[in-house]
């Protein structure tokens, strides 16, 4: 039998728990990485009052700014294909 001090047992327990937690966390978060800011212009809004850029996928023509509460109207912009959206 291996003789161990109580402090060594606690250290090994905490070490294995931390390693196991890190492995489980990395396994589950591997597929759910944060997505980069997409170039899909239909959901990106820019507030004309406070200059806050935000995403609102529920509205098409009018959107309420989450920072200042003002309503913003969609402006027609030219996208990369040369067409107006």
Secondary structure, 3 states (H helix, E strand, C coil): CCCCCHHHHHHHHHHHHHHHHHHHHHHHHCCCCCCCCCCCCCCEEECCCCCCEEECCCCCCEEECCCCCCEEECCCCECCCCCEC
